[in-house]
Amino acid sequence: FPIDKELIVVFDNMDRLPQEKVKQMWALIHTFFSEKHFEKIWVIVPYSRRQVANAFGGDKETDHFIDKTFTVQYLVPPPIISDWKTFFRDSYNEAFGDMERPELPIIQTTFDRLTENITPRRIKIFINEMVALKKMWKDDIALRYIGLYILTKREILNDPPSQILTKAFISRCEFIFSDDSRLQDNIAALVYNIPVNKAGQLVLKQELQTVLRNDLRSKIHEFAKLPFFIDILESIVAEESNTNGFE
């Protein structure tokens, strides 16, 4: 390129690389740009110090590599609460418009409670996931349940029947959903991809079958107050009696 032009090289998204790739990329940056001086070339490397420490094996090694690689370092402070909430609200309204604004306070509070490190990227990913699921379910499932499911799906999918029936997955935001009688049916519908009006019954039936087949009948009391309990219990007992001689 002409000598009077300047080139800016940006090594972005290093946080998405595995540790070995981080080492390789860092070696490349150091070899080509740290040990030689190029007057017309500027290199910008956004990085997470924690990720670099994980890749190079500790804080001392991290300081050594960072200091030897960069002549100038800038610290980007984490966003303050007012900033991320404004960004969240603007992104949410851009995605859903006026129709879903009543859901915004609940979803934002849930996101706040269930997200440890809030960043613009996390907010964007979360809202994009909600958009995708909302397009699938339309008005069948309220956006608050979609948001909650996205934020807790790792916990739920470890043991869906137990998590859904006991509502263990809402422990960090129980004050929002504790009295919500529609919660379990909606979350079950999202997990099993079945209509909401059938989802709760399916989960309860699966769990009761497990309890009865493994002679854990004392646990039945935990489910006795759930909707459709008697009807489902009677159907299970009838099925088990016909197939296994269950008493």
VENVENQUI-V431246 format. One record per residue. RES is the residue in one letter. OMEGA is omega in radians with two decimals (NA if undefined). Layout:
RES | OMEGA
RES | OMEGA
This chain:
F | -3.08
P | -3.05
I | -3.10
D | 3.12
K | 3.07
E | -3.12
L | 3.07
I | 3.13
V | -3.13
V | 3.03
F | -3.04
D | 3.05
N | 3.08
M | 3.14
D | 3.11
R | -3.07
L | 2.99
P | -3.02
Q | -3.13
E | 3.12
K | 3.09
V | 3.11
K | -3.13
Q | 3.14
M | 3.14
W | 3.10
A | 3.11
L | 3.14
I | -3.10
H | -3.07
T | -3.00
F | -2.99
F | -3.09
S | -3.05
E | 3.10
K | -3.14
H | 3.09
F | -3.06
E | -3.04
K | -3.12
I | 3.07
W | -3.13
V | 3.12
I | -3.10
V | 2.98
P | -3.10
Y | 3.02
S | -3.11
R | 3.12
R | 3.14
Q | 3.11
V | 3.11
A | 3.11
N | -3.10
A | -3.03
F | 2.94
G | 3.06
G | -3.05
D | -3.11
K | 3.12
E | 3.12
T | 3.12
D | -3.12
H | -3.09
F | -3.14
I | -3.11
D | -3.13
K | -3.06
T | -2.99
F | 3.04
T | 3.13
V | 3.12
Q | 3.09
Y | 3.09
L | 3.09
V | -3.10
P | 3.09
P | -3.14
P | 3.07
I | -2.99
I | -3.09
S | -3.13
D | -3.08
W | 3.12
K | 3.07
T | 3.12
F | 3.12
F | -3.11
R | -3.13
D | 3.14
S | 3.13
Y | -3.12
N | 3.09
E | -3.09
A | -2.97
F | 3.11
G | -3.04
D | -3.01
M | -3.05
E | -3.11
R | 3.09
P | -3.14
E | -3.02
L | -3.11
P | -3.14
I | -3.10
I | -3.13
Q | 3.10
T | 3.11
T | 3.11
F | 3.13
D | -3.10
R | -2.99
L | -3.13
T | -3.07
E | -3.11
N | -3.08
I | 3.10
T | 3.07
P | 3.13
R | 3.12
R | 3.12
I | -3.14
K | 3.14
I | -3.14
F | -3.12
I | 3.10
N | 3.09
E | 3.10
M | 3.12
V | -3.12
A | -3.12
L | 3.12
K | 3.09
K | 3.12
M | -2.99
W | 3.13
K | -3.10
D | -3.10
D | -3.12
I | -3.14
A | -3.06
L | 3.14
R | 3.14
Y | 3.09
I | 3.12
G | 3.13
L | 3.13
Y | 3.14
I | -3.07
L | -3.06
T | -2.99
K | 3.10
R | 3.10
E | -3.08
I | -3.02
L | 3.02
N | 3.14
D | -3.00
P | -3.09
P | -3.11
S | -3.13
Q | -3.09
I | -3.08
L | -3.13
T | -3.11
K | -3.13
A | -3.06
F | 3.13
I | -3.05
S | -3.10
R | 3.09
C | -3.06
E | -3.09
F | 3.14
I | -2.96
F | -3.00
S | -3.11
D | -3.09
D | -3.09
S | -3.12
R | -3.03
L | -3.01
Q | -3.14
D | -3.11
N | 3.11
I | 3.11
A | 3.10
A | 3.12
L | -3.12
V | -3.02
Y | 3.13
N | 3.10
I | -3.12
P | -3.08
V | -3.06
N | 3.11
K | -2.97
A | -3.11
G | 3.13
Q | -3.14
L | -3.12
V | -3.13
L | -3.14
K | 3.14
Q | -3.09
E | 3.12
L | 3.09
Q | 3.11
T | -3.14
V | -3.10
L | -3.10
R | 3.14
N | 3.08
D | 3.09
L | -2.97
R | 3.11
S | 3.14
K | -3.14
I | -3.12
H | 3.13
E | -3.06
F | -2.99
A | -3.10
K | -3.11
L | -3.14
P | 3.07
F | -3.04
F | -3.07
I | -3.11
D | -3.11
I | 3.12
L | 3.14
E | -3.13
S | 3.12
I | 3.13
V | 3.12
A | 3.13
E | -3.11
E | 3.13
S | -3.11
N | -3.03
T | -3.00
N | -3.09
G | -3.09
F | -3.14
E | NA
